Amino acid sequence: MAKKIKPKEKPKEEILSLFKDSFIIAEKGGLRRAFALPVAIIVHVFLVAALVIIPLLSTQNLPSVEIYSAFLAPPPPPPPPPPPPAVSARSSNNSREKFFSRFFFAFFILNSFFISNHE
């Protein structure tokens, strides 16, 4: 069997020198800074909510407004009457239809009169 080889641990000074050029510098009190932003956001939300909600709850201090003039305005005028019905194209042919209906009526009456007299 092969022996398991344990990696040698590097000294702490060597690890620190490896990251000495990094932009992230670990400081003490990092936990306190991590909670600062969420706590600040929560406090601001509560302050803004209080500034909005408290005035809405105190309605006794508002003056009473009488709005009677809006209800006493005269009613609007009635709508205009509808336009008269449009003259259709069929009405121009109406006189022609009357003429032909009278003509054929007279023709059949006279025709029947002459046929009945000739028999």
Summary of the structure (lengths in Angstrom):
residues: 119
radius of gyration: 52.3
end to end distance: 145.3
largest distance: 147.6
contacts: 137
relative contact order: 0.03
helix: 54%
strand: 0%
